[in-house]
Amino acid sequence: MNAQNLSAVTTDVIESYGNTARNVVNAYRVGNERAMGYVDQRWTNAVMNTGKRLTAEVRNNALAAQKKLSGYYAKGLSLTTDSADTAIAKAVELAAKGVQQVAANAARFEKSTGVTALHKLAVAVVPAAQGISKVAVKIEAQSSQLVSTVAGKKSAVSAASVKRVSPFRQARARRAA
């Protein structure tokens, strides 16, 4: 194992935690959508069950107001969660680039000085990094299950649809092929 392998494991950990964060955002999104649907349904039932106590015009206005409020809530929810997804993607991208840059700088340093201490440290740290990677993958899987649980039976969005493959993983896969 060398420093490049350590950087690959570290990048995988970063991406796994990024996917976990996306799953948490997705659980928030789906949970709020379900809650919004429940509130809309209860409001509609309450308005329709008033019978003759409310005129048809008042009932229609109440339903229209609820629909408008739900629309604003849905737009706000979408804006918030989309922004969070974008921020997570950017953070993962920057962190992975940082790891790649550190690995490149370490290799240049060793090449120019002839000192292999960084390489030896990288070799020693790889098993621990791989252990952390396994834990990160388990956490990611659990967060995916959280999305499914929050979504309920009629899941409009699956956790897998949110998972993104970073450009670093794509490039590494192309090099390996």
Buried (B, 14 or more C-beta within 10 A) or exposed (E): BBBBBBBBBBBBBBBBBBBBBBBBBBBBBBBBBBEBEEBBEEBBEEBEEEEEEBEEEEBEEBBEEBEEBBEEBEEEBEEBBEEBBEEBBEBBBEBBBBBBEBBEEBBEEBEEEEEEEBBEEBBEBBEEBBEBBEEBBEBBBEBBEBBBEBBEEEBEBBBEEBBBEBEBBEEBEEEEE
